[in-house]
Structure formats: C-alpha cells, structure tokens
Amino acid sequence: MEFVSIADDVVLGRDVKIYRFVNLYGCRIGDETRIGTFVEVQKGVVIGKRCKISSHTFICEGVSIGDGCFIGHGVIFINDMHPRAVTEDGQPESEDDWADRFVSTEIAARVSIGSGAIIMGGVQVGEGAVIGAGAVVTKDVPAGAVVTGVPARVVRHQS
C-alpha cells in the first residue's frame, strides 16, 4: 500500500479497503469498512463494520463510530473544547496538559454524516440519525433525527 501509513498498533478487520494517502495509528477498523483518500484516524478510535469513510476526513482520538455508518467528504471530529498551543506560563502544551480537556464522541449504528460537517466533542449521535452537509453538531442528536444548520437543529424525524 504505497503512500499509506498504518502503524503497527492498528487493528484491521477482514476485507478493509484503504485508499492512498491515509494515516492510521492506534485505532480499530471493522470488517468491510472502506476508507477514502486523505483520511486520518487517530489512536483510540473505533470504527465499526461496513462503514464508508469518505476522503479528507479527520477522526480524532476518542471517537467511536458504529456499524454501517456513512461519513461524508471533509468531515471533522473535534475532541478538545478549549484548544491551546501553550500553557499558562507560555510553554508548549504536552499531551498531559491536554488530557483534562479531552472529550469523547459516540456515533451509533447506521448514522449518515454529510460532507463538511463538524462534530464537536462530547456529543452522542443516535442510531439512524442523519447530519446534513455543512452542519455543526454541538449537542446530542436523537436516534432517527435529521439535523441541519449551524448550529445543527432537528428539522424532522425519519419514520
């Protein structure tokens, strides 16, 4: 797999398809999942079976994605609610400095996230929910809900 960086600590399920220019480390990818180009999946991420992760997506530490999910192009997950470059005394932050601000995100099974969406840390997205393209998800999304906008709001429920 030329131009693909897969660390030794990555666990890949059966028949995972990974395209070029992908960076994976410390994560688990379920069976039959497809990962598009220019995707980064960080340590501690769990992606379920038969998911599609589209190109230019960033999945940060602490994200869990259920089975059968669609993640559109350029989706960004965030896990630090108050990002900083330096400590109070002006020193570069270390991973230990960041640990107190870390939040996790859970995406249930069969969720569809449209291209360009931003998923803020600490939210839970319920099973079968749909997040519209470009939405900024700042709070939990109920199962079966369709959300759009900035910030994302429920516009309807699927039957």
Secondary structure in CASP SS format (residue, H / E / C, confidence):
PFRMAT SS
TARGET T0000
AUTHOR 0000-0000-0000
METHOD secondary structure of the structure
MODEL  1
M C 1.00
E C 1.00
F C 1.00
V E 1.00
S E 1.00
I E 1.00
A C 1.00
D C 1.00
D C 1.00
V C 1.00
V E 1.00
L E 1.00
G C 1.00
R C 1.00
D C 1.00
V C 1.00
K E 1.00
I E 1.00
Y C 1.00
R C 1.00
F C 1.00
V E 1.00
N E 1.00
L E 1.00
Y C 1.00
G C 1.00
C C 1.00
R E 1.00
I E 1.00
G C 1.00
D C 1.00
E C 1.00
T C 1.00
R E 1.00
I E 1.00
G C 1.00
T C 1.00
F C 1.00
V E 1.00
E E 1.00
V E 1.00
Q C 1.00
K C 1.00
G C 1.00
V C 1.00
V E 1.00
I E 1.00
G C 1.00
K C 1.00
R C 1.00
C C 1.00
K E 1.00
I E 1.00
S C 1.00
S C 1.00
H C 1.00
T C 1.00
F E 1.00
I E 1.00
C C 1.00
E C 1.00
G C 1.00
V E 1.00
S E 1.00
I E 1.00
G C 1.00
D C 1.00
G C 1.00
C C 1.00
F E 1.00
I E 1.00
G C 1.00
H C 1.00
G C 1.00
V C 1.00
I E 1.00
F E 1.00
I C 1.00
N C 1.00
D E 1.00
M C 1.00
H C 1.00
P C 1.00
R C 1.00
A C 1.00
V E 1.00
T C 1.00
E C 1.00
D C 1.00
G C 1.00
Q C 1.00
P E 1.00
E C 1.00
S C 1.00
E H 1.00
D H 1.00
D H 1.00
W H 1.00
A H 1.00
D H 1.00
R H 1.00
F E 1.00
V C 1.00
S C 1.00
T E 1.00
E E 1.00
I E 1.00
A C 1.00
A C 1.00
R C 1.00
V C 1.00
S E 1.00
I E 1.00
G C 1.00
S C 1.00
G C 1.00
A C 1.00
I E 1.00
I E 1.00
M C 1.00
G C 1.00
G C 1.00
V C 1.00
Q E 1.00
V E 1.00
G C 1.00
E C 1.00
G C 1.00
A C 1.00
V E 1.00
I E 1.00
G C 1.00
A C 1.00
G C 1.00
A C 1.00
V E 1.00
V E 1.00
T C 1.00
K C 1.00
D C 1.00
V E 1.00
P C 1.00
A C 1.00
G C 1.00
A E 1.00
V E 1.00
V E 1.00
T E 1.00
G C 1.00
V C 1.00
P C 1.00
A C 1.00
R E 1.00
V E 1.00
V E 1.00
R E 1.00
H E 1.00
Q C 1.00
S C 1.00
END
